[in-house]
Amino acid sequence: MEISLTTPALLFPAISLLLLAYTNRFLALANLIRSLHARYMTEKDVKIKAQISNLKKRVILIRNMQLLGISSLFFCVVSMFTIYQEYQMAGSIIFGFSLVLLMISLLLSIIEIQISVKALNIQMGDIEK
């Protein structure tokens, strides 16, 4: 399959927006962890410790999402360079690899969202009781 130089370039805006969303998630979690940590230092509540543990898992997932998204962007650029150098087959393979990395990043995003929703449901369960 032959792809043009512009094909990998089509992913640039999508990956950039995705990385921005991941960064916003990370910053929100970092702020929440800091505030929960400060509360835990004064209250020593077991629920706060459990929330911090849950948030730690989510931060690791977001870090991996960002790493895979950045790697995907990097391999898109490498793909464009190889296509520019007229190595069509290598460019196509590298572009395919960048798409796989992006798909894994999106899969991790789904997992992180599920963990987030589960944590919110636990929090709301206290209110319903």
C-alpha positions in Angstrom: 0.0 0.0 0.0 1.3 3.4 -1.0 0.6 6.4 1.2 1.4 10.0 0.5 3.4 12.3 2.7 0.3 14.0 3.9 -1.4 10.8 5.3 0.6 10.7 8.5 0.3 14.5 8.8 -3.4 14.1 9.2 -2.9 12.6 12.7 -1.0 15.7 14.0 -4.0 17.7 15.1 -5.8 14.6 16.6 -2.7 13.5 18.5 -2.0 17.1 19.7 -5.6 17.5 21.0 -5.4 14.0 22.6 -2.1 14.9 24.4 -3.7 18.2 25.6 -6.6 16.2 27.1 -4.3 13.7 28.7 -2.2 16.6 30.2 -5.4 18.2 31.6 -6.4 15.0 33.2 -3.0 14.6 34.7 -2.9 18.1 36.1 -6.4 17.7 37.6 -5.4 14.4 39.3 -2.1 15.9 40.6 -4.0 18.7 42.2 -6.5 16.3 43.7 -3.7 14.1 45.1 -2.0 17.1 46.7 -5.2 18.2 48.4 -6.0 14.7 49.5 -2.5 14.2 50.8 -2.7 17.3 52.9 -6.1 16.2 54.3 -4.7 12.7 55.1 -1.8 14.2 57.0 -4.2 15.9 59.4 -7.1 13.3 59.4 -5.4 9.9 58.7 -8.7 8.7 57.2 -8.6 5.3 55.6 -11.0 6.4 52.8 -8.6 9.2 51.8 -5.7 6.7 51.7 -7.8 4.4 49.4 -8.6 7.4 47.2 -5.0 8.3 46.9 -4.2 4.6 46.0 -6.8 4.7 43.2 -5.5 8.1 41.9 -2.0 6.6 41.9 -3.1 3.9 39.5 -4.8 6.5 37.3 -1.7 8.7 37.2 0.3 5.7 36.0 -2.2 5.0 33.3 -2.2 8.6 32.2 1.6 8.6 32.1 1.5 5.6 29.8 -1.2 7.1 27.7 1.0 10.2 27.2 4.1 8.1 26.5 2.2 6.1 23.8 0.7 9.3 22.3 4.0 11.0 22.1 5.6 7.9 20.6 2.8 7.7 18.1 3.5 11.3 17.1 7.2 10.6 16.9 6.7 7.6 14.6 4.3 9.7 12.4 7.2 12.1 11.9 9.6 9.3 11.2 7.1 7.8 8.7 6.8 11.2 7.0 10.6 11.4 6.8 10.9 7.9 5.3 8.2 8.6 2.8 10.0 11.9 1.9 13.1 9.9 1.3 11.0 7.7 -1.0 11.1 4.5 1.2 7.4 3.9 0.7 7.2 0.4 2.3 9.2 1.5 5.4 7.1 4.6 5.7 3.9 2.6 5.5 5.1 0.1 8.1 6.2 2.8 10.5 2.9 4.7 10.0 1.0 1.5 10.8 3.1 1.1 14.0 2.3 4.7 15.0 -1.4 3.9 14.6 -1.1 0.8 16.8 0.6 3.0 19.5 -2.3 5.5 19.2 -4.8 2.7 19.6 -3.1 1.3 22.7 -3.1 4.9 24.1 -6.8 5.2 23.5 -7.4 1.8 25.1 -5.6 2.9 28.2 -7.7 6.0 28.2 -10.9 3.9 28.3 -9.5 1.9 31.2 -8.6 5.1 33.1 -12.1 6.4 32.5 -13.6 3.2 33.8 -11.5 3.4 37.0 -12.6 7.1 37.4 -16.3 6.2 37.1 -15.9 3.4 39.5 -14.3 5.7 42.1 -17.1 8.3 41.6 -19.7 5.6 42.1 -18.1 4.6 45.4 -18.1 8.2 46.4 -21.7 8.7 45.5 -22.6 5.5 47.3 -21.8 7.2 50.6 -24.3 9.9 49.8 -27.0 7.5 48.9 -26.7 5.7 52.2 
